[in-house]
Amino acid sequence: MNDPKASLAQVRERIDSIDRQIQELISERANWAREVARVKGEGLSAIDYYRPEREAHVLRMVVDRNKGPLSDAEMVRLFREIMSSCLAQEDPLKVGFLGPEGTFSEQAVRKHFGHAAYGLPLGSIEEVFQEVAAGHADFGVVPVENSGQGMIQVTLDMFLTSEARICGEIELRVHQCLLSRAASLGEIRRVFAHAQSLQQCKTWLRINLPEVECVAVSSNAEAARLARHADDAAAIAGKTAGKIYGLKPLAEGIEDRADNTTRFLVIGRSLFPPSGNDRTSLLITVNDKPGALYDVLSPFARHGVSMNRIESRPAHTGKWQYAFFIDVSGHIDDAPLQAALADMGPVATQVRVLGSYPVALP
């Protein structure tokens, strides 16, 4: 191969051949996905075919097989889109999220369900729960925790009254940008953002825009929508929102923590079987007496169940009564967790399984 042009032509010919094979295999996979639908029976919707435990198992195998040069994240993204398109052949999943278009919640939807799912932008986290409960959305995606700012309390409070089940979790690396029509920081007089984003960027704002008015709004995409109508305003949001609403970034990566990550929950109406690497979320209330919390937690230790997180919230059942949100490793069908919950029964006033779901891929 002394002739560079001949060598390049051969490389491109090989790439074209591989592309044909990839396309043929994707089409074959799509046909087998249709066969799954035929075996299960006609008249079913996409939610009847969707199995998060199966998808999690497939994506873990993708990571295990990956030998580069593409990263694990890129390989998972590609396979997620293939699975999303195969599932959506008959009827795409409808997934509610905190809108409008361009929020980090929408990015989480695309990361978890792929672009073939139908995104349903909604006005509030409460509305996401309501649309799932009513059956207008197959699933919903809601933020529950930020690595720097902690738990999203409105999401936890919704589980106190909602029958929603947690079906999955998503971890999204959040990069904040200052978006505006203005040409420079000196022209900015107002900054719109979600309250969480204002907190995530408070040091940067204090140093770079100390005299600017910060206005909290319902979402970062709503902030971008407002900023596009004013020359002296800016929004804190992701790059995607900037492209949608015609704003340019005056500054990027303005979050105070380099590891700024938000965890989202996928909510639905059903529990799913184990995937092999699961987490279970519990809602537990106890009687107000000395040692009550110890009595509830000690069964986990006795049966070797690892607790990942505990958070307390007012229980809404009476003054000074609290509910505990507890995440543990394992699936509700696992024998050690079943034994721990059985021991807990006599000492807890309520034990409710919010969901058992695949742990998010790192």
Summary of the structure (lengths in Angstrom):
residues: 362
radius of gyration: 23.5
end to end distance: 42.4
largest distance: 84.2
contacts: 1157
relative contact order: 0.13
helix: 42%
strand: 27%
